[in-house]
Amino acid sequence: MAFSGTELKRRRKAIHRILETRELRALILFGDTNVGSDVLGDFRYFVDNRTIAGRQVAMLFPQREPVLLVGSAIQRQAAERRSSIGDCRLSDNMPADMVKLLQEQNVLNGRVGVNFEVLPVNWYHYLRKELSEIDWVETHEDILSVRLHHVPEEADLFRKCAALGDGSYEAALKTIRPGVSEYEIAAAIEASARARGAEQHFTLVGSGKFALGDQNGLPLPYSPSMRRVENGDSVVMEISPCLEGYWTQIVRTVNVGSPNAELEKLYRVSRDAIKKTLEVFKPGKTIRDLVAAMDALIKSCGYLPKPPYGHVCGVDLIDARVSPQNGQVLDPGTAVILHPTVFTPDHKNSFFWGETYLVTDDGYERLHHASDELMTLIL
């Protein structure tokens, strides 16, 4: 387990408050293997166990210990060693075992909390058929409101995870040269982080020539391919390690062989937009305030701001979007990835750049120590 007993007790109390205030007779959390939006983090936040394959289900009750259902003997052994739930059970038919457990606990009616975005439709139909008197209610926002308020133990994990990202960027700089494939760059990035404790990694890489006005200019980071880097290319990287369930991200571009003056213009606008945003990055401000600062700077330089602006990270890579619609108030311990996207006025070219910042008691902490300069690798 990544957290102290004190922190796990705090999380359990928070879940029990949700059970009480929402008048729930049970709460069901669904674990899955994808990297995605905030909906996938509820399970990991409470169970503190990674789903390595298939699905897992945590069944929580007001008056008894929780139960974890897993799909294989390997996962059961891992969960027994690592999760915050002591009662780990093997299941080859999770919907049926969920019904059986609810019946054993006499939960035959009343309200049961679920996340409808994660609950499979065929499972839902089965649960409704077998337990027709239960009122299934959405509880994700209740849990997310708890998750978004971070504690010092989480802040320490963010710092350690950011260090993995810095190391991966350094590994990429040592690897990038003409003839190297995007896959080899991704391999160097992930090998560095894995060797120092990353449980998984989300890596995007793009490479190519860049010229302003060229519709086929520098691509945004994408799933790496066998394309080999050429002299005069620029390489875009989105480097996102995960440590004990917690994510950070650093976005960088490097030139290969020679500087690119046109790309430098976009880089400076993106970098300066972050600097402007940091002037309002402090407790009490909102995500919406950050976006307003980015937009103002980018527009003042004659360029166009567009999503993605970044995201709040935690037990999912995107716990919340940095967007004009997000009124979330910044609290100490919140980690935010800032990567404003700058478009040219003709909409043909775009560039983004950034890293992860932590809200502190009186401002912010830049979690990454990697260079903030657009580098050119002269080989």
Legacy VTK file of the C-alpha trace (Angstrom):
# vtk DataFile Version 3.0
C-alpha trace
ASCII
DATASET POLYDATA
POINTS 379 float
0.000 0.000 0.000
1.216 3.478 -0.816
-0.332 5.232 2.174
-0.148 5.191 5.928
-2.835 3.646 8.085
-3.853 7.137 9.153
-4.522 8.205 5.577
-6.431 5.033 4.752
-8.624 5.585 7.814
-9.279 9.155 6.673
-10.424 7.896 3.291
-12.620 5.256 4.858
-14.270 7.871 7.063
-14.893 10.049 4.005
-16.580 7.150 2.211
-18.711 6.410 5.258
-19.815 10.053 5.336
-21.018 9.612 1.751
-22.860 6.435 2.721
-24.518 8.290 5.576
-25.362 11.583 3.890
-26.668 9.925 0.714
-28.539 7.310 2.805
-26.875 4.435 0.958
-27.153 0.817 2.016
-24.088 -0.008 -0.094
-21.582 1.667 -2.384
-19.982 -0.132 -5.337
-16.675 0.953 -6.916
-15.511 -0.398 -10.272
-11.838 -0.825 -11.169
-10.643 -0.986 -14.765
-7.321 -0.980 -16.594
-7.562 2.128 -18.773
-5.932 5.514 -18.443
-8.791 7.920 -18.722
-10.837 10.627 -17.149
-11.787 11.169 -13.525
-14.343 8.345 -13.462
-11.675 5.646 -13.245
-10.027 6.982 -10.093
-12.720 6.308 -7.482
-11.759 2.652 -7.136
-8.019 3.261 -6.850
-8.494 6.087 -4.379
-10.264 3.886 -1.858
-8.864 0.414 -2.581
-5.242 1.502 -3.141
-4.741 -1.436 -5.494
-3.992 -1.426 -9.204
-6.276 -3.363 -11.530
-3.786 -5.172 -13.777
-6.303 -6.985 -16.019
-10.038 -7.045 -16.557
-12.254 -5.515 -13.878
-12.371 -5.473 -10.103
-15.301 -4.527 -7.881
-15.223 -3.132 -4.334
-18.412 -3.531 -2.286
-18.691 -1.073 0.632
-21.244 -1.185 3.445
-22.083 1.066 6.413
-21.779 -1.608 9.128
-19.368 -4.237 7.852
-15.918 -4.521 6.298
-15.663 -3.991 2.530
-15.257 -6.863 0.070
-13.073 -6.858 -3.066
-13.992 -9.083 -6.031
-11.160 -9.929 -8.445
-11.015 -12.003 -11.606
-8.006 -14.288 -11.167
-5.903 -16.010 -8.531
-2.941 -13.797 -9.423
-4.995 -10.643 -8.847
-6.344 -12.025 -5.600
-2.850 -12.701 -4.290
-1.714 -9.215 -5.288
-4.785 -7.601 -3.724
-4.328 -9.484 -0.468
-0.774 -8.144 -0.257
-1.310 -4.608 -1.473
-4.876 -3.381 -1.152
-6.583 -1.623 1.739
-9.331 -4.283 1.715
-8.702 -7.440 3.716
-11.562 -9.556 2.322
-10.467 -10.317 -1.265
-12.525 -12.889 -3.167
-12.071 -14.621 -6.493
-15.020 -14.238 -8.858
-15.648 -15.641 -12.328
-19.085 -13.994 -12.505
-18.932 -10.614 -10.852
-22.538 -9.465 -11.426
-23.842 -12.696 -9.882
-21.450 -12.431 -6.947
-22.420 -8.792 -6.431
-26.064 -9.817 -6.188
-25.211 -12.684 -3.834
-23.245 -10.405 -1.517
-25.994 -7.764 -1.426
-28.527 -10.468 -0.620
-26.289 -11.835 2.147
-26.189 -8.342 3.655
-29.974 -8.048 3.301
-29.581 -5.140 0.893
-32.751 -5.940 -1.023
-34.130 -2.421 -1.297
-33.139 1.185 -0.629
-30.338 3.125 -2.293
-27.059 1.676 -3.613
-24.374 3.968 -5.037
-22.652 3.274 -8.376
-20.840 5.119 -11.158
-23.053 4.839 -14.236
-20.261 5.851 -16.605
-18.196 2.831 -15.527
-20.933 0.295 -14.724
-21.369 -1.950 -17.810
-24.873 -1.736 -19.265
-25.384 -5.513 -19.273
-24.349 -5.649 -15.592
-26.840 -2.895 -14.801
-29.685 -4.730 -16.499
-28.810 -7.911 -14.607
-28.635 -6.102 -11.264
-32.011 -4.455 -11.869
-33.580 -7.778 -12.805
-32.232 -9.620 -9.752
-32.710 -6.768 -7.255
-35.694 -4.884 -8.592
-36.412 -3.021 -5.345
-33.021 -1.302 -5.175
-32.696 2.340 -6.247
-29.343 2.604 -8.048
-27.954 6.148 -7.642
-24.953 8.022 -9.082
-22.222 8.748 -6.498
-19.123 9.606 -8.542
-19.259 13.354 -7.917
-19.443 12.718 -4.156
-16.236 10.677 -4.256
-14.492 13.031 -6.678
-15.131 15.961 -4.321
-13.148 14.044 -1.682
-10.387 13.053 -4.114
-9.762 16.626 -5.255
-8.695 17.717 -1.742
-5.172 16.338 -1.411
-3.137 15.706 1.730
0.661 15.924 2.315
1.165 12.202 1.624
-0.290 12.710 -1.845
1.856 15.819 -2.411
4.967 13.741 -1.669
3.912 11.193 -4.291
3.423 13.971 -6.852
6.973 15.196 -6.173
8.466 11.725 -6.564
6.453 11.083 -9.706
7.571 14.380 -11.261
11.182 13.321 -10.677
10.466 10.196 -12.729
9.202 12.399 -15.553
12.348 14.529 -15.426
14.517 11.420 -15.618
12.522 10.118 -18.567
13.012 13.400 -20.413
16.768 13.214 -19.822
16.745 9.633 -21.115
14.941 10.792 -24.257
17.529 13.536 -24.865
20.287 10.904 -24.770
18.392 8.699 -27.217
17.093 11.108 -29.862
19.236 11.272 -32.994
18.740 10.735 -36.741
17.788 7.120 -37.473
16.156 6.408 -34.114
12.483 5.408 -34.257
9.706 6.941 -32.196
9.306 3.537 -30.541
12.924 3.661 -29.369
12.361 7.109 -27.879
9.257 5.856 -26.053
11.206 2.813 -24.840
13.921 5.020 -23.347
11.315 7.226 -21.653
9.468 4.315 -20.094
12.560 2.278 -19.176
13.913 5.181 -17.130
10.685 5.601 -15.169
10.042 1.886 -14.736
13.508 1.284 -13.349
12.814 3.863 -10.627
9.387 2.646 -9.582
6.739 3.749 -12.116
3.881 1.253 -12.184
2.833 2.335 -15.678
3.469 5.075 -18.208
1.396 7.004 -20.744
3.743 8.093 -23.527
2.994 10.068 -26.682
5.627 10.922 -29.295
5.443 12.805 -32.594
8.214 13.738 -35.021
8.595 15.586 -38.296
9.594 18.780 -40.041
7.967 22.044 -39.018
7.242 25.170 -41.037
4.633 27.830 -40.296
1.681 27.590 -42.671
2.419 23.987 -43.616
-0.737 21.968 -43.000
1.401 18.849 -42.632
3.762 20.450 -40.161
4.870 19.178 -36.793
2.312 16.701 -35.429
0.954 16.768 -31.924
2.175 13.904 -29.757
0.517 10.660 -30.712
1.031 6.951 -30.180
4.641 6.299 -31.228
5.333 4.598 -34.542
8.250 3.075 -36.443
8.912 6.452 -38.103
12.598 7.261 -37.819
13.853 10.681 -36.857
15.584 12.698 -39.574
18.029 15.560 -39.395
16.042 18.809 -39.209
13.078 17.187 -37.447
11.469 18.286 -34.231
10.354 15.659 -31.726
7.304 16.274 -29.512
6.903 14.241 -26.311
4.177 13.908 -23.715
5.795 12.112 -20.765
3.380 10.852 -18.086
4.582 8.378 -15.437
2.333 6.909 -12.752
3.722 6.233 -9.274
1.580 4.309 -6.776
-1.510 5.379 -8.714
-0.613 9.088 -8.946
0.221 10.821 -12.227
2.283 13.785 -13.365
3.147 14.997 -16.852
5.826 16.978 -18.645
5.428 18.055 -22.296
8.552 18.917 -24.250
9.765 19.403 -27.836
13.357 19.228 -29.075
14.894 20.124 -32.417
17.252 17.670 -34.096
20.348 18.960 -35.854
19.467 22.637 -36.168
17.314 25.273 -34.445
13.876 26.127 -35.803
13.168 29.847 -35.550
9.481 29.508 -36.488
8.870 26.859 -33.846
10.687 29.056 -31.341
7.996 31.728 -31.762
5.204 29.343 -30.735
7.289 27.939 -27.896
7.850 31.388 -26.405
4.135 32.188 -26.461
3.276 28.883 -24.790
6.011 29.293 -22.166
5.036 32.904 -21.456
1.377 31.888 -21.125
2.393 29.527 -18.321
4.416 32.247 -16.625
1.405 34.580 -16.790
-0.831 31.864 -15.389
1.496 31.318 -12.444
0.859 34.910 -11.357
-2.651 33.806 -10.318
-1.783 30.232 -9.362
-2.513 30.240 -5.635
-5.078 28.979 -3.110
-8.500 30.526 -3.514
-8.190 31.066 -7.258
-10.129 28.857 -9.651
-9.241 26.772 -12.674
-11.278 29.275 -14.657
-8.917 32.046 -13.473
-5.940 30.106 -14.822
-7.524 29.762 -18.249
-8.360 33.474 -18.374
-4.705 34.331 -17.731
-3.515 31.927 -20.445
-6.027 33.219 -22.968
-5.144 36.866 -22.357
-1.428 36.336 -22.888
-1.805 34.178 -25.993
-4.250 36.597 -27.624
-2.020 39.582 -26.811
0.720 37.917 -28.873
-1.553 37.559 -31.896
-2.192 33.834 -31.536
-5.240 31.709 -30.708
-5.710 29.768 -27.466
-7.556 26.466 -27.722
-7.988 23.331 -25.598
-6.308 21.355 -24.242
-5.057 23.808 -21.602
-4.036 21.058 -19.167
-5.650 18.990 -16.464
-5.835 18.391 -12.749
-4.075 15.115 -12.006
-4.333 12.597 -9.183
-5.347 8.943 -9.181
-6.253 9.434 -12.798
-4.269 11.379 -15.364
-7.266 13.652 -15.899
-9.117 14.122 -12.617
-10.553 17.338 -14.093
-9.958 19.450 -17.184
-8.333 22.859 -17.118
-11.110 24.647 -18.980
-13.084 27.918 -18.944
-16.066 25.982 -17.521
-14.207 24.584 -14.500
-14.856 26.633 -11.371
-12.883 24.326 -9.062
-11.147 26.322 -6.338
-7.431 25.636 -5.932
-6.516 24.099 -2.580
-3.046 23.359 -1.170
-1.965 19.933 -2.402
-3.792 20.111 -5.729
-1.598 19.130 -8.681
-2.295 20.810 -12.026
-0.678 20.080 -15.371
-0.445 23.335 -17.351
0.126 22.931 -21.096
-1.602 25.749 -23.011
-2.104 25.043 -26.695
-1.166 27.881 -29.040
-2.625 28.021 -32.552
-1.473 30.254 -35.367
-4.102 32.709 -36.697
-4.621 30.556 -39.822
-5.364 27.517 -37.596
-2.802 25.462 -39.530
-0.203 25.011 -36.811
-0.268 24.484 -33.077
2.173 23.909 -30.255
1.917 23.029 -26.603
4.399 22.807 -23.780
4.154 22.397 -20.039
4.560 20.500 -16.807
2.988 19.846 -13.403
2.561 22.398 -10.611
1.489 21.891 -7.012
-0.666 24.374 -5.107
1.065 25.345 -1.836
-0.184 27.282 1.184
0.891 30.604 -0.321
1.393 29.946 -4.030
2.796 27.152 -6.135
5.650 24.677 -6.452
7.043 23.717 -9.851
7.365 19.967 -9.476
9.670 19.426 -12.443
13.303 20.486 -12.525
13.928 19.741 -16.198
15.042 22.581 -18.467
12.305 24.951 -19.607
14.191 25.807 -22.814
13.396 24.615 -26.321
16.517 22.537 -26.886
18.350 21.752 -30.117
20.347 18.545 -30.212
23.465 19.148 -32.305
24.780 15.711 -33.313
LINES 1 380
379 0 1 2 3 4 5 6 7 8 9 10 11 12 13 14 15 16 17 18 19 20 21 22 23 24 25 26 27 28 29 30 31 32 33 34 35 36 37 38 39 40 41 42 43 44 45 46 47 48 49 50 51 52 53 54 55 56 57 58 59 60 61 62 63 64 65 66 67 68 69 70 71 72 73 74 75 76 77 78 79 80 81 82 83 84 85 86 87 88 89 90 91 92 93 94 95 96 97 98 99 100 101 102 103 104 105 106 107 108 109 110 111 112 113 114 115 116 117 118 119 120 121 122 123 124 125 126 127 128 129 130 131 132 133 134 135 136 137 138 139 140 141 142 143 144 145 146 147 148 149 150 151 152 153 154 155 156 157 158 159 160 161 162 163 164 165 166 167 168 169 170 171 172 173 174 175 176 177 178 179 180 181 182 183 184 185 186 187 188 189 190 191 192 193 194 195 196 197 198 199 200 201 202 203 204 205 206 207 208 209 210 211 212 213 214 215 216 217 218 219 220 221 222 223 224 225 226 227 228 229 230 231 232 233 234 235 236 237 238 239 240 241 242 243 244 245 246 247 248 249 250 251 252 253 254 255 256 257 258 259 260 261 262 263 264 265 266 267 268 269 270 271 272 273 274 275 276 277 278 279 280 281 282 283 284 285 286 287 288 289 290 291 292 293 294 295 296 297 298 299 300 301 302 303 304 305 306 307 308 309 310 311 312 313 314 315 316 317 318 319 320 321 322 323 324 325 326 327 328 329 330 331 332 333 334 335 336 337 338 339 340 341 342 343 344 345 346 347 348 349 350 351 352 353 354 355 356 357 358 359 360 361 362 363 364 365 366 367 368 369 370 371 372 373 374 375 376 377 378
